[in-house]
Amino acid sequence: MKTATNNEIWDVIVVGAGLAGLKAAMELKKVGKRVLVLEARDRVGGRSKAGEINGETIDLGGQWVGPQQKLLLAQAKELGVQTYPQFAKGASLFSREGLVKSYKSDMPKLPIAALIEIALIDRRWNKEIQSLPHGKPWLASNAKQWDAETVESWILKNVRTEAARDFIRTIVGALFCCNSSQLSYLYFLEYFKQGHGLEVLISTEKGAQQDKFVGGGLGKFLNLFQITWVKILF
């Protein structure tokens, strides 16, 4: 990657140097377009960021890939980036409000009432997901209502047990890197639709956390895109 600050004329300017922006720029380059990517940070990659511990490359941002993510896997293959299974033996840890609990399944230990409620909510989500037109969630009959509501306001109106509320908030934090009060409920539903539902999104084996990328994961991707970009200030 290199920075560029000159008066060249570009066919296309891509705003944002996350993986989506870099992929768009790369595809445009393939068809002969002169492309410049603008990025507000002093690095590319967006939520993907490589780090280092004891001389070993690690991932500090997005790092997992599941069998459902066929486009990402195809891109990895094209760039020569291999995958390996996520280590999943032993217990997982769930931390919430200063309390740490261990569990060995895909779901943390919760009161039976909360587990029943989560199952019913998941059933409701799957029904609402099916109502979203493919690729055009804004055309759903309830789109305006859902987009005007945050996940947090939806939780407060529709979820009764505190453990189930905490579980959904934790899922939002893990998947979206934000608070439930900052996320549109419509976007939440569309993300779940694209991610094949709650079970796939939180699972390791056959789920979204099944594999990682060899060599520091997505950080390796960034060295292979070879896109001209420049840091800007918004």
N, C-alpha and C positions, 0 to 999 in steps of 0.2 A: 504494500500500500504506500501511497505517497500523497503529500499535500500539493495543491496547485492554486496559485493566486496570480492569474494573468488575465489578459483580455481576449482569450480564445472564444470562438463562437461554438456553442454546443447544440446538438440536435435535441437533447433531452436533459433536463435537470431533475434529479430524484432527491426529494427532501427526506432525510432520515437514513442513517447508515446502519440500521439493524439488519438482521438476516433477510427480511423481506425486501428492504431497499437495495441491499447488495445483490440479491437474486434478480430483482427487476433490472438493475443496471447491467448485470452479466448477460441476461437474455437479450437486452437491447444491443449490447456490444457484439453479440453473435450475429446479429443481422446488419452489422455495419454502422450502427449509430455512434456518434460521439457523445459520450455520457459523462456528466459531472454529478457526483453525489455530495449533498450538503449535510453537514452534521454539526449539532450544537456542542457536543462534547469533544474532548480532545482525543477520542478513540472511536473506533467503529465496533459494531457488534450488538448494540442495544442491551438486551437482557443477557446476552451471552458474553462472558468475560473470563479469560484465563488468568490464573494466579499461580503461585508457586509455594510449596512447603518443603523445606529440606532438599531443595534441588529438584523436586518432582513437580511436574505441571499438574495443576488441579483445575477444576471448574468452580467459579464463584457465582455463575449465573445459570441460565438454562443449560441442561446437560443430558437429560434423558431422552430416549426415543422408544416408541413402542411399535409393534407390527402394523398397527393401523395407520401410522404416519408414513405412507408409501412415498410421498413426494420428497420428504426429507431424507428417507433412506436411499432413494434414487439419486439424490444430489450427493449424498455421501459416497455412494459407489462411483459416481462420475468423477469425483475429486480424489478418489483413492483413500477415503477415510473409512477404516473398519470399525466394527462394534464389538463389544464383549458384554456378557451378562452382568447385570447389577447384582452385587453380593446381597443375598437376602436371608441368610441363615441367622438363627438367634432371635432375640426380641427386638422390637422397635420401641422407640420412646416417644411419648406424646406429652408436650409441655404446654400448659395453658395457665396463665395468671399465677405463675410461681409454683405450680404443682406439676410434677413429672410422674407419668405412669408408663409402665411397660406393657406390651401386648405382642402376640405372635401371629395374629391374623392380619388381614388388610384393614380391619376396623379396630379402633381402640376399645378398651373395656368401658362400657357405658351402662347406666341403669336400664332395665328391661323396658320401662315406659319410653325412654328416649330412643332405644333401638326400634321399637314398634313405630314410633312417630317418624323416625328417619326413613323407615321402609315405606310408610304411607306417603311421605313427602317425595321420595324418589319416584314412586309410582305416579304421583301428580306431575312431577317434572317431565317424566317420559311422555305423558299425555300432552302436556303443553308444548314440548319440543316437536311433537308430530304435527302440531298446528302451524309451525313456522314454514313458510314457503322456501323451497331449496334455494339457498344463496341470496334470498331477499327477505330477511326477517322483518323488515319495516313494513311489509305488505300483510303481515298477520292481522287478523281481525282485532286482536287486543294489543297491537304493537304500541300505540300511543300511550295506553294505560301502563303497560309494562315498562316502557322507556322513561316514563315520568316518575317511576318509582325506583328507589334504590333497593339493593338486596337487604339492607338493614331494615328499612321500613317494611319490606315484605316479611322479614323474619318476625318483627314485633307484632304484625297483624295475624300471622298464620302459624307460628310455631309456639307451642305451649310450654314444653319442658325446657329448663335452662340448659341441660346437657346437650339437647339437640340444637339449641341456638348456638352454643359454643362450638359444636361440631361444624356447623355450616360456616360460622365465622372463621374457623381455622382452615377449612377447605378453601375459602375465598382468599385468605392470606397466602396459603401455599401455592395456589394455582394462578392467582392474579397479581400477587405482590402488592396488594392494597387492602384497605379496610372495606368492610361490607357497606359502609355508608358512602363510599366513593364509586360504587359500581352500579350501573344500570341493570335492572332485573332482566330486561330484554337482551342485553349483551350477554349476561350470565347464561340465559337459556340457549342462545345461539352458540356460545362456546361449548356448552354441554352437548349440543347436537353435533357440532363438528368433532368433538372429542369422544363420541360414541357413548355418552352417559357417565354417571357417577362411578360405577364399578370399574370401568376401564380406566378412568382418569386417576383413580387412587390405587390401582393394583400394580403389582410388580410383574409376576408371571402372566404373560399374555396381555399386559396392560401398558399404560403410558410410561411406567418406570422400569420396563423390562431390561433395557440395554443402555449402555453408555458408549461414547466414542473413544477409540484408542488414541493415546497421545494428547490427553488434555481436552478431548471432546471438541466442542464447538469452537474453542480457541484455535484449533488447527484449521478449521474451515476458513477463518478470517485471513490466514496467510496464503490461502489458495485462490481467493476471489480475484485479486489483482485489479482492483477498481480505483480509478482516480477520484479522490475526495478532498474536500476542504472544510476546515472547521469554521463555523459562522456563529454569530451571536444573534439570538432572536430578540 
